[in-house]
Amino acid sequence: MATFGEWVSGARLRTLPLALAPVLIGTGAGLGDIGGFSAIILGATGPGEAPIPDVGGVLLRSLLALLVALGLQIGSNYANDYSDGIRGTDDERVGPMRLTGSGAAEPEAVKRAAFISFGVAAVAGIALVLVSHQWWLIPVGVLAVLAAWYYTGGKRPYGYMALGEVFVFVFFGLVATLGTASAIAGSVSVAAVSGAIGIGLFACAVLMANNIRDIPSDSAVGKTTLAVVLGDGAARAVYTLMVALPYVFLMGPIIDGHPLAVLAVLSLVVVVQPVKVVLSGANGATLIPTIKSTSLAALAYAFLLGLGTAL
C-alpha cells in the first residue's frame, strides 16, 4: 500500500504551478476589464452600469477557478499514472516513481484518485458557473475532463500520437485563463487572450522538457510524443521557442491599455537557467529540475502579468 508521501508524490506537485498560473492571469485580466482594484473596492459599475463583483466576489470566483484547475491537473496526473502503468510504459523510468508502474498502489486505487480529483473540479466548476452565470463553462468543463482522461487513457490515447501539447495548450492555457477572466468580468479581452496564449506556451514547454527527458524510454515502448517526432535537437529548440514567445505576446495587454503588463519581463530572470540546461544537451535525470524550474518560471510570468493587468 502506498504511503501518504507516495500519494503526494504521485500528484506531481512540481506541475501544480501550471494550475495556478492561468488563474492568476485570468484574474488580473478580469480585474483590468472591470476597472482594476480601485473599481471593486469603490463599488464601481461595469459597462452599461452593470454591477461588478466586490472583493469577496472576485476572491470567490478566483478560488473556484483555482479548484477547478487544481482538480483537473491532479486528476490528469493520476490518470496518466494509471494508464501508463497498466500499459507498461512506466516499467523503465528515468523520472520520479509512479504509483501504478512501481506497484506501490493498486491500479484501481490510482484510477479512483483520478476520478475523485475530477469530481472536485466538477463541483467547483458548477459552483463557479452558478455565481458567474457563464454557462458555456459547463460543456467546456466536460470536454476538459474527457481530454484529461483520454490523454493516455482509452484504446487510442492522443498523448501517444504527439498531441499532448494540444491538450495542455487548450485546457491549461486558453480555457483556464479565459474561463477565469470571463467569470470575473463577464467577457474576455485582448489582454486575457494574449495571456492565455503565453501561459499555454509555458505549459507546453514543461511538457516538452519532460518528454525530452523521456525520448529514449518513450521510443522503446512506442509512445510517440512531439519530442520523439521532432528528435532531441529540434525538441530542445522548440522548448526554447515555447518559453520565449510568451514575452512577445505581452504586446497584447500593453496595446489593450495595460502598460504595466511589461512587469512580466522580470520573470526572464527565472527562465534563463532552465533554457541553459536544456540547450546544454542535458538528459535523463539531470533534466528533472528543469521541469520544476520551468513551472516556476511560468508562475512568475503569470503573477507579474496578472498584477500588471490588474493595476
Secondary structure as GFF3:
##gff-version 3
##sequence-region A 1 311
A	DSSP	alpha_helix	4	10	.	.	.	ID=ss1
A	DSSP	three_ten_helix	13	15	.	.	.	ID=ss2
A	DSSP	alpha_helix	17	33	.	.	.	ID=ss3
A	DSSP	alpha_helix	36	42	.	.	.	ID=ss4
A	DSSP	three_ten_helix	47	49	.	.	.	ID=ss5
A	DSSP	alpha_helix	55	87	.	.	.	ID=ss6
A	DSSP	alpha_helix	99	102	.	.	.	ID=ss7
A	DSSP	alpha_helix	107	132	.	.	.	ID=ss8
A	DSSP	alpha_helix	137	150	.	.	.	ID=ss9
A	DSSP	three_ten_helix	158	160	.	.	.	ID=ss10
A	DSSP	alpha_helix	164	169	.	.	.	ID=ss11
A	DSSP	pi_helix	170	175	.	.	.	ID=ss12
A	DSSP	alpha_helix	176	185	.	.	.	ID=ss13
A	DSSP	alpha_helix	190	213	.	.	.	ID=ss14
A	DSSP	alpha_helix	215	221	.	.	.	ID=ss15
A	DSSP	alpha_helix	226	230	.	.	.	ID=ss16
A	DSSP	alpha_helix	232	248	.	.	.	ID=ss17
A	DSSP	alpha_helix	251	255	.	.	.	ID=ss18
A	DSSP	three_ten_helix	259	267	.	.	.	ID=ss19
A	DSSP	alpha_helix	268	279	.	.	.	ID=ss20
A	DSSP	three_ten_helix	284	287	.	.	.	ID=ss21
A	DSSP	alpha_helix	288	310	.	.	.	ID=ss22
###
